[in-house]
Amino acid sequence: MCRAVPDTLSSSLMPPISGELSSHSVWRMPEEAPTLRQRIREAKARLTWDNCSLAVVFSLFVVMRAADRVFSKRVADRMANYQLMYYNVLWPIGVQVMQVLVCAGWVLYHRYRVGDKRYGWSFFLPGASIATVAGTAYPQWRLALFSFWDQLNAVITGIPSPYISQNDQGIMTNFVIIWTVLISMWYLNTRYAQEHILGCVLIFMSGLVSIVVNLQTNDPPLGEYAAAGGTLQQSSPMWYVIYVLGTLPAGISNCYKQKCLKSVDLEVMYASLWSGFWQILWGLLMFPINWVPMPEPASSNPPEKTGEFLARAWTCFWGEVPMDAGGVAYIPSTNVSVIKTHSFESCNATTIEWNYSPGDEVCAGGDGSAALWFVVYIMFNVAFNVLLLWLTKRMSGTWAQIGTVLCLDLASIFSQFRFLMGSEAEDLTLQQWFGLILAGIAMWVYNLKDEVDASGNQVKGADGRPKPRDSQASLPASGRPSGFSASLLPIVAAPNADRF
């Protein structure tokens, strides 16, 4: 650094940039560009958990959710004749057992590793004060509704899942986004910009692109799926209608969870634990849906045969074929072909129509029993559900559901490999690849602008305190209520706080 020379000399050496140079001004040498080592050091300094948590959690969420979908399909295919036993009894109980183990590890980590003595056996009590950032208990009836919509979604979409391909399920699951957007505009007062609407439209178009060739040529036929054992079968259109209707409760669930998590900075693990206990009850209460007649090839299960149905379902779950008194499969499979000839002006065309019903032989399908794949499945299921709550709390229910599209894309890619899907593996068509790429672009477009509420405040964050508009603060995501306080990126409490 050196002092400036007199005005006459300085003006001859360097012209003034703005105004006249004072005789007392100081001239600084231009700074040198940072070296590569300095740039690397600065980049490492920015790699903090607060800065990278969203990217890390979202990446894990995508992989866990994709694997969850793949292994869930394998279980559902083997329990084709016993879907409601699986989704109403075995699934809620099995997932909750894994959830309790995960929560136990969570409590031990915080108590002995982090040193937070508030974590202890009281975490597992319904009135635990650790539930909210304010240190107050959270109403159990709200946590009961937390899982009610999840269970309803699982039951309605689970029944047709053996008769719909993994790719078609992924496409129809995108309807959840439509329901979430519509409901959040009323229930959460969320306001969406053009970028958000375009992202949603692109996602819907990605589904149409994936099936455009099927619609035009009927090759392969729309509704074709691979049953357990690898045989290609045709699904009833009614199964598609039922599946789409089942996505509505998922949209309600996304918005309700966002309301609960953000309004009181609800502890994610605690919410997941106790909503899981309530989900077991909801599963048992919804079991009578099993008595409702379903489209073919689903078998009927009248109320008077419930005991026998439960016994057969348990046998099927462990990979054995339920037998009747004569040692024959209780529900035999049928795969009958009917040759039909159609007369046209110039020629006759012959077609083969298949009448297929998955008998109990699918229980003993190759590549492992339903119980085996269920154990693999629940590990991914619990992980993705916890991460989904984290993302919903950090961002929003709509944002998390948009992110789920990438999960379904990855699940479709996974479904091609036999080491993951076994004999049910199916290759993606060219138009399906284009649909997946379009869905990824939709995710990028949606994130060009933040979601805001009716007051113009950003939706991302959680604890209900007002936040300035266009705030650029970052949200620490330690997963602990105490970490979600002073430096938290909050949202304004919804003005319709009296709604459920």
C-alpha positions as CSV (number, residue, x, y, z in Angstrom):
1,M,0.0,0.0,0.0
2,C,1.4,3.5,-0.9
3,R,0.2,7.1,-0.5
4,A,-1.1,8.9,-3.5
5,V,1.2,11.4,-5.2
6,P,0.2,15.0,-5.6
7,D,-2.9,15.8,-7.8
8,T,-0.9,16.9,-10.8
9,L,1.1,13.8,-11.0
10,S,-1.7,11.4,-10.1
11,S,-3.9,12.8,-12.8
12,S,-1.2,12.2,-15.3
13,L,-0.6,8.6,-14.2
14,M,-4.1,7.4,-13.5
15,P,-7.3,9.1,-14.4
16,P,-9.9,9.4,-11.7
17,I,-12.6,6.8,-11.7
18,S,-15.4,8.6,-9.9
19,G,-14.9,12.2,-8.9
20,E,-11.5,13.9,-8.2
21,L,-8.8,12.2,-6.3
22,S,-8.1,13.9,-3.0
23,S,-4.5,14.4,-1.9
24,H,-5.3,12.4,1.2
25,S,-6.8,9.4,-0.7
26,V,-5.1,6.1,-0.6
27,W,-4.4,4.0,-3.7
28,R,-4.4,0.2,-3.3
29,M,-2.7,-2.2,-5.6
30,P,-5.2,-4.5,-7.4
31,E,-5.7,-7.8,-5.5
32,E,-4.3,-11.0,-7.0
33,A,-6.7,-13.6,-8.2
34,P,-7.1,-16.4,-5.6
35,T,-5.0,-19.5,-6.3
36,L,-6.5,-22.9,-6.9
37,R,-5.6,-24.0,-3.4
38,Q,-7.4,-21.0,-1.9
39,R,-10.4,-21.7,-4.0
40,I,-10.5,-25.3,-2.7
41,R,-10.1,-24.1,0.9
42,E,-13.0,-21.7,0.5
43,A,-15.1,-24.5,-1.1
44,K,-14.4,-26.8,1.8
45,A,-15.3,-24.1,4.3
46,R,-18.7,-23.9,2.7
47,L,-19.4,-27.6,2.9
48,T,-21.2,-27.4,6.2
49,W,-24.2,-29.5,7.2
50,D,-26.5,-26.5,7.1
51,N,-25.4,-25.8,3.5
52,C,-25.5,-29.4,2.3
53,S,-28.2,-31.0,4.4
54,L,-31.0,-30.6,1.8
55,A,-29.0,-32.1,-1.0
56,V,-27.8,-35.0,1.1
57,V,-31.2,-35.8,2.5
58,F,-32.9,-35.4,-0.8
59,S,-30.4,-37.7,-2.5
60,L,-30.9,-40.4,0.1
61,F,-34.7,-39.9,-0.1
62,V,-34.7,-40.5,-3.9
63,V,-32.7,-43.8,-3.6
64,M,-34.6,-45.1,-0.6
65,R,-38.0,-44.3,-2.1
66,A,-37.1,-45.9,-5.4
67,A,-35.9,-49.1,-3.7
68,D,-39.0,-49.1,-1.5
69,R,-41.3,-49.1,-4.6
70,V,-39.4,-51.9,-6.2
71,F,-39.4,-54.3,-3.2
72,S,-43.0,-53.4,-2.3
73,K,-44.0,-54.6,-5.8
74,R,-42.2,-57.9,-5.2
75,V,-44.1,-58.5,-2.0
76,A,-47.5,-57.4,-3.5
77,D,-47.0,-59.8,-6.4
78,R,-46.6,-62.7,-4.1
79,M,-49.5,-61.7,-1.9
80,A,-51.8,-61.1,-5.0
81,N,-54.8,-62.9,-3.5
82,Y,-54.2,-61.5,0.0
83,Q,-53.5,-57.8,-0.5
84,L,-55.6,-56.4,2.3
85,M,-54.1,-58.9,4.8
86,Y,-50.8,-57.5,3.8
87,Y,-51.6,-53.8,3.7
88,N,-54.0,-53.8,6.7
89,V,-52.2,-56.2,9.1
90,L,-48.7,-57.3,8.1
91,W,-47.5,-54.0,6.7
92,P,-48.4,-51.6,9.6
93,I,-47.1,-53.9,12.2
94,G,-43.9,-54.9,10.4
95,V,-43.1,-51.3,9.6
96,Q,-43.8,-50.1,13.1
97,V,-41.4,-52.7,14.6
98,M,-38.6,-51.3,12.4
99,Q,-39.7,-47.8,13.3
100,V,-39.3,-48.5,17.0
101,L,-35.8,-49.9,16.5
102,V,-34.8,-46.8,14.5
103,C,-36.2,-44.5,17.1
104,A,-34.4,-46.4,19.9
105,G,-31.1,-45.7,18.0
106,W,-32.1,-42.1,17.5
107,V,-32.7,-41.6,21.3
108,L,-29.4,-43.3,22.2
109,Y,-27.5,-41.2,19.7
110,H,-28.9,-37.9,21.1
111,R,-28.6,-38.9,24.7
112,Y,-25.1,-40.3,24.7
113,R,-23.4,-38.9,21.6
114,V,-24.9,-35.4,21.4
115,G,-25.4,-35.2,25.2
116,D,-29.0,-34.1,25.1
117,K,-30.5,-35.6,28.3
118,R,-34.0,-34.7,27.2
119,Y,-33.9,-37.8,25.1
120,G,-34.8,-40.9,27.2
121,W,-37.5,-43.4,27.8
122,S,-40.0,-40.6,28.0
123,F,-39.6,-40.2,24.2
124,F,-41.8,-43.3,23.7
125,L,-44.7,-41.8,25.9
126,P,-47.7,-40.3,24.2
127,G,-47.3,-37.0,26.1
128,A,-43.6,-36.5,25.6
129,S,-42.5,-32.9,25.9
130,I,-39.7,-33.5,23.4
131,A,-42.4,-33.5,20.6
132,T,-42.4,-29.8,20.0
133,V,-39.9,-27.0,20.2
134,A,-41.9,-25.3,22.9
135,G,-41.5,-28.4,25.1
136,T,-45.2,-29.2,25.2
137,A,-47.0,-32.5,24.3
138,Y,-48.6,-32.8,20.9
139,P,-52.2,-33.9,20.7
140,Q,-52.4,-37.6,19.8
141,W,-55.6,-37.2,17.8
142,R,-53.6,-35.1,15.4
143,L,-51.0,-37.8,15.0
144,A,-53.8,-40.3,14.5
145,L,-55.0,-38.3,11.5
146,F,-51.4,-38.0,10.5
147,S,-51.5,-41.7,9.6
148,F,-55.1,-42.2,8.7
149,W,-54.7,-40.8,5.2
150,D,-51.5,-42.8,4.7
151,Q,-53.3,-46.0,5.5
152,L,-56.3,-45.2,3.3
153,N,-53.9,-44.4,0.5
154,A,-52.0,-47.7,1.0
155,V,-55.1,-49.8,1.1
156,I,-56.8,-48.3,-2.0
157,T,-53.6,-48.2,-4.1
158,G,-52.3,-51.5,-2.7
159,I,-55.3,-53.6,-3.9
160,P,-54.7,-53.1,-7.6
161,S,-50.9,-53.0,-7.4
162,P,-50.4,-56.7,-8.4
163,Y,-52.3,-56.1,-11.6
164,I,-50.6,-52.9,-12.7
165,S,-47.0,-52.6,-13.9
166,Q,-44.4,-50.7,-11.9
167,N,-44.1,-48.1,-14.7
168,D,-47.8,-47.5,-14.9
169,Q,-48.0,-47.1,-11.1
170,G,-45.3,-44.5,-11.2
171,I,-47.2,-42.5,-13.9
172,M,-50.5,-42.6,-12.0
173,T,-48.9,-41.7,-8.7
174,N,-48.2,-38.3,-10.3
175,F,-51.9,-37.5,-9.7
176,V,-50.8,-37.0,-6.1
177,I,-49.1,-33.8,-7.2
178,I,-52.4,-32.4,-8.6
179,W,-54.3,-33.2,-5.4
180,T,-51.5,-31.7,-3.2
181,V,-51.4,-28.4,-5.2
182,L,-55.2,-28.0,-5.2
183,I,-55.6,-28.8,-1.5
184,S,-52.7,-26.7,-0.3
185,M,-54.1,-23.6,-2.1
186,W,-57.1,-23.8,0.1
187,Y,-55.9,-25.6,3.3
188,L,-52.4,-24.0,3.6
189,N,-53.0,-20.8,1.6
190,T,-50.0,-21.6,-0.6
191,R,-49.6,-19.5,-3.7
192,Y,-47.9,-20.9,-6.7
193,A,-46.0,-19.0,-9.4
194,Q,-45.9,-19.8,-13.1
195,E,-42.7,-21.9,-12.6
196,H,-44.6,-24.1,-10.2
197,I,-47.6,-24.5,-12.5
198,L,-45.3,-25.3,-15.5
199,G,-43.4,-27.9,-13.4
200,C,-46.7,-29.6,-12.5
201,V,-47.8,-29.5,-16.2
202,L,-44.5,-31.0,-17.3
203,I,-44.9,-33.8,-14.9
204,F,-48.4,-34.6,-16.1
205,M,-47.1,-34.4,-19.7
206,S,-44.2,-36.8,-18.8
207,G,-46.8,-39.4,-18.0
208,L,-48.6,-38.9,-21.3
209,V,-45.3,-39.1,-23.2
210,S,-44.6,-42.4,-21.5
211,I,-47.7,-44.1,-22.9
212,V,-48.3,-42.2,-26.2
213,V,-47.1,-45.1,-28.3
214,N,-49.3,-47.5,-26.4
215,L,-52.3,-45.3,-27.0
216,Q,-51.6,-45.0,-30.7
217,T,-50.6,-48.5,-31.6
218,N,-51.8,-50.7,-28.7
219,D,-48.3,-52.4,-28.9
220,P,-47.6,-53.2,-26.2
221,P,-51.2,-53.0,-25.0
222,L,-51.9,-50.4,-22.3
223,G,-52.5,-52.3,-19.1
224,E,-50.1,-55.1,-19.8
225,Y,-48.0,-56.2,-16.8
226,A,-45.6,-59.0,-15.8
227,A,-47.1,-61.3,-13.1
228,A,-45.0,-63.3,-10.6
229,G,-43.3,-65.9,-12.7
230,G,-42.7,-63.5,-15.6
231,T,-45.9,-64.1,-17.7
232,L,-47.3,-61.1,-19.4
233,Q,-51.0,-60.4,-18.5
234,Q,-53.6,-57.8,-19.2
235,S,-55.2,-55.7,-16.4
236,S,-58.8,-54.6,-16.1
237,P,-59.4,-50.8,-16.6
238,M,-61.2,-50.7,-13.3
239,W,-57.9,-51.3,-11.5
240,Y,-56.5,-48.1,-13.0
241,V,-59.6,-46.2,-11.8
242,I,-59.2,-47.5,-8.3
243,Y,-55.5,-46.7,-8.2
244,V,-56.1,-43.1,-9.3
245,L,-58.8,-42.6,-6.6
246,G,-56.3,-43.9,-4.1
247,T,-53.9,-41.1,-4.8
248,L,-56.4,-38.5,-3.4
249,P,-55.8,-39.5,0.3
250,A,-52.0,-39.1,-0.4
251,G,-52.6,-35.4,-1.4
252,I,-54.6,-34.8,1.8
253,S,-51.8,-36.4,3.8
254,N,-49.1,-34.3,2.3
255,C,-50.9,-31.0,3.2
256,Y,-51.9,-32.2,6.7
257,K,-48.4,-33.3,7.5
258,Q,-47.0,-30.0,6.4
259,K,-49.4,-28.2,8.7
260,C,-48.5,-30.3,11.7
261,L,-44.8,-30.3,11.2
262,K,-44.3,-26.6,10.6
263,S,-46.9,-25.1,13.0
264,V,-45.1,-26.3,16.2
265,D,-41.7,-27.5,14.8
266,L,-42.8,-31.1,15.4
267,E,-40.0,-33.6,16.1
268,V,-39.8,-35.8,13.0
269,M,-38.9,-39.1,14.7
270,Y,-41.6,-38.6,17.4
271,A,-44.2,-37.9,14.8
272,S,-43.2,-40.9,12.7
273,L,-43.2,-43.2,15.8
274,W,-46.6,-42.3,17.2
275,S,-48.4,-42.0,13.8
276,G,-47.1,-45.5,13.2
277,F,-48.8,-46.8,16.3
278,W,-52.1,-45.3,15.2
279,Q,-51.7,-46.7,11.7
280,I,-51.8,-50.2,13.1
281,L,-55.3,-49.4,14.5
282,W,-56.4,-47.9,11.2
283,G,-55.2,-51.0,9.4
284,L,-57.4,-53.2,11.5
285,L,-60.4,-50.9,11.2
286,M,-60.1,-50.9,7.5
287,F,-59.8,-54.7,7.1
288,P,-63.6,-55.1,6.3
289,I,-62.7,-53.5,2.9
290,N,-61.5,-57.0,2.2
291,W,-65.2,-58.1,2.0
292,V,-66.0,-55.7,-0.9
293,P,-66.1,-57.5,-4.3
294,M,-63.3,-56.4,-6.5
295,P,-62.8,-56.6,-10.3
296,E,-61.3,-59.7,-11.8
297,P,-59.0,-61.5,-11.4
298,A,-59.2,-60.7,-7.6
299,S,-60.8,-63.4,-5.6
300,S,-63.8,-62.7,-3.3
301,N,-63.5,-63.0,0.4
302,P,-66.9,-63.0,2.2
303,P,-67.0,-62.1,5.9
304,E,-67.9,-65.7,7.0
305,K,-64.5,-66.9,5.6
306,T,-62.4,-64.3,7.3
307,G,-60.7,-66.8,9.7
308,E,-59.8,-69.1,6.8
309,F,-58.6,-66.2,4.8
310,L,-56.2,-65.1,7.5
311,A,-54.8,-68.6,7.8
312,R,-54.2,-68.9,4.1
313,A,-52.7,-65.4,3.9
314,W,-50.2,-66.3,6.7
315,T,-49.2,-69.4,4.8
316,C,-48.8,-67.5,1.6
317,F,-46.7,-64.8,3.3
318,W,-44.0,-67.4,4.2
319,G,-43.8,-68.6,0.6
320,E,-46.0,-71.7,0.7
321,V,-49.0,-72.5,-1.4
322,P,-52.2,-72.7,0.7
323,M,-53.8,-76.1,0.2
324,D,-57.4,-77.3,0.6
325,A,-58.3,-80.6,2.3
326,G,-57.5,-82.5,-0.9
327,G,-54.0,-81.1,-1.1
328,V,-54.8,-78.8,-4.1
329,A,-54.0,-75.1,-4.2
330,Y,-56.9,-73.4,-2.6
331,I,-57.1,-70.8,-5.4
332,P,-55.9,-72.5,-8.6
333,S,-54.5,-70.4,-11.3
334,T,-56.2,-70.1,-14.7
335,N,-54.4,-69.0,-17.8
336,V,-56.7,-70.0,-20.6
337,S,-56.3,-68.8,-24.2
338,V,-59.2,-68.2,-26.5
339,I,-58.5,-68.0,-30.3
340,K,-60.8,-65.6,-32.1
341,T,-60.9,-65.0,-35.9
342,H,-62.1,-61.6,-37.1
343,S,-63.3,-61.3,-40.7
344,F,-62.4,-58.2,-42.8
345,E,-62.9,-57.3,-46.4
346,S,-59.5,-58.3,-47.5
347,C,-58.4,-60.9,-45.0
348,N,-59.1,-62.7,-41.8
349,A,-57.2,-61.7,-38.6
350,T,-56.7,-64.1,-35.7
351,T,-56.2,-62.9,-32.2
352,I,-55.5,-64.7,-28.9
353,E,-57.3,-63.5,-25.8
354,W,-56.0,-64.6,-22.4
355,N,-58.2,-65.1,-19.3
356,Y,-55.7,-65.1,-16.5
357,S,-56.2,-65.3,-12.7
358,P,-53.2,-65.5,-10.3
359,G,-53.7,-68.5,-8.2
360,D,-52.0,-69.2,-5.0
361,E,-49.0,-70.6,-6.9
362,V,-47.7,-67.0,-6.9
363,C,-47.1,-67.4,-3.1
364,A,-44.3,-69.8,-3.9
365,G,-42.9,-67.7,-6.8
366,G,-39.2,-67.9,-7.4
367,D,-36.6,-65.5,-6.0
368,G,-37.8,-65.7,-2.4
369,S,-40.9,-65.5,-0.3
370,A,-43.0,-62.5,0.4
371,A,-41.6,-62.5,4.0
372,L,-38.1,-62.3,2.7
373,W,-38.7,-59.3,0.5
374,F,-40.9,-57.7,3.2
375,V,-37.9,-57.6,5.6
376,V,-35.8,-55.9,2.8
377,Y,-38.7,-53.6,2.0
378,I,-39.4,-52.2,5.5
379,M,-35.8,-51.1,6.0
380,F,-36.1,-48.8,2.9
381,N,-39.7,-47.9,3.8
382,V,-38.9,-46.6,7.3
383,A,-35.9,-44.7,6.0
384,F,-37.8,-43.0,3.2
385,N,-40.8,-42.1,5.4
386,V,-38.6,-40.3,7.9
387,L,-36.8,-38.5,5.2
388,L,-40.1,-37.5,3.6
389,L,-41.2,-35.9,6.8
390,W,-37.9,-34.1,7.1
391,L,-38.3,-32.7,3.5
392,T,-41.9,-31.8,4.1
393,K,-40.9,-29.9,7.3
394,R,-37.9,-28.2,5.6
395,M,-39.6,-27.4,2.3
396,S,-43.3,-28.2,1.8
397,G,-45.6,-31.1,1.0
398,T,-45.8,-30.2,-2.6
399,W,-42.0,-29.8,-3.0
400,A,-41.5,-33.3,-1.4
401,Q,-44.1,-34.8,-3.7
402,I,-42.5,-33.2,-6.8
403,G,-39.2,-34.8,-5.6
404,T,-41.0,-38.1,-5.4
405,V,-41.3,-38.0,-9.2
406,L,-37.6,-38.5,-9.4
407,C,-37.9,-41.4,-7.0
408,L,-40.5,-43.0,-9.2
409,D,-38.2,-42.4,-12.2
410,L,-35.4,-44.2,-10.5
411,A,-37.8,-47.0,-9.4
412,S,-38.8,-47.5,-13.1
413,I,-35.1,-47.8,-14.0
414,F,-34.5,-50.2,-11.1
415,S,-37.5,-52.3,-12.3
416,Q,-35.5,-53.3,-15.4
417,F,-33.0,-55.4,-13.5
418,R,-33.7,-59.0,-12.6
419,F,-31.4,-58.9,-9.5
420,L,-33.9,-56.4,-8.0
421,M,-37.2,-57.3,-9.6
422,G,-36.6,-61.0,-10.5
423,S,-38.9,-62.4,-13.1
424,E,-41.2,-59.4,-12.9
425,A,-38.5,-57.2,-14.5
426,E,-39.6,-55.2,-17.5
427,D,-37.5,-53.0,-19.9
428,L,-38.3,-49.4,-20.3
429,T,-39.4,-48.3,-23.7
430,L,-38.0,-45.3,-25.6
431,Q,-41.0,-43.2,-24.8
432,Q,-40.8,-44.1,-21.1
433,W,-37.2,-42.9,-21.1
434,F,-38.3,-39.6,-22.7
435,G,-41.0,-39.4,-20.0
436,L,-38.4,-39.8,-17.2
437,I,-36.2,-37.1,-18.7
438,L,-39.2,-34.7,-18.9
439,A,-40.0,-35.4,-15.3
440,G,-36.5,-34.5,-14.3
441,I,-36.8,-31.2,-16.2
442,A,-40.0,-30.5,-14.4
443,M,-38.3,-30.8,-11.1
444,W,-35.7,-28.2,-12.2
445,V,-38.4,-25.8,-13.5
446,Y,-40.4,-26.1,-10.2
447,N,-37.4,-25.1,-8.2
448,L,-36.7,-21.9,-10.1
449,K,-38.9,-20.1,-7.6
450,D,-39.8,-20.6,-3.9
451,E,-43.3,-21.3,-2.8
452,V,-45.0,-18.5,-0.8
453,D,-48.1,-18.2,1.2
454,A,-50.9,-15.6,0.8
455,S,-48.8,-13.0,2.7
456,G,-45.8,-13.5,0.4
457,N,-43.7,-15.3,3.0
458,Q,-41.6,-18.2,1.9
459,V,-43.1,-21.6,2.8
460,K,-39.9,-23.4,3.5
461,G,-38.8,-23.6,7.2
462,A,-40.6,-24.6,10.3
463,D,-41.7,-23.1,13.6
464,G,-44.5,-20.6,12.9
465,R,-42.7,-17.4,13.6
466,P,-43.0,-14.6,11.0
467,K,-40.2,-14.4,8.5
468,P,-39.2,-11.5,6.2
469,R,-40.1,-11.9,2.6
470,D,-37.4,-13.2,0.3
471,S,-35.3,-14.1,3.3
472,Q,-32.1,-16.0,2.3
473,A,-31.4,-17.5,5.7
474,S,-30.5,-21.1,5.7
475,L,-32.2,-23.8,7.7
476,P,-30.2,-26.0,10.0
477,A,-31.5,-29.5,9.8
478,S,-30.2,-31.3,12.8
479,G,-33.5,-33.0,13.3
480,R,-33.7,-31.7,16.9
481,P,-36.2,-29.2,18.1
482,S,-33.5,-27.3,20.0
483,G,-31.7,-26.9,16.7
484,F,-34.7,-25.5,15.1
485,S,-35.0,-22.4,17.2
486,A,-32.8,-19.3,17.0
487,S,-31.2,-19.8,13.6
488,L,-34.2,-21.5,12.0
489,L,-35.8,-20.4,8.8
490,P,-39.4,-20.1,9.9
491,I,-42.7,-19.6,8.2
492,V,-45.7,-17.6,9.2
493,A,-48.4,-19.6,10.9
494,A,-51.3,-20.2,8.5
495,P,-54.1,-17.8,9.1
496,N,-56.6,-20.7,9.1
497,A,-54.9,-22.4,12.1
498,D,-58.3,-23.6,13.4
499,R,-58.5,-26.1,10.5
500,F,-57.4,-29.7,11.2
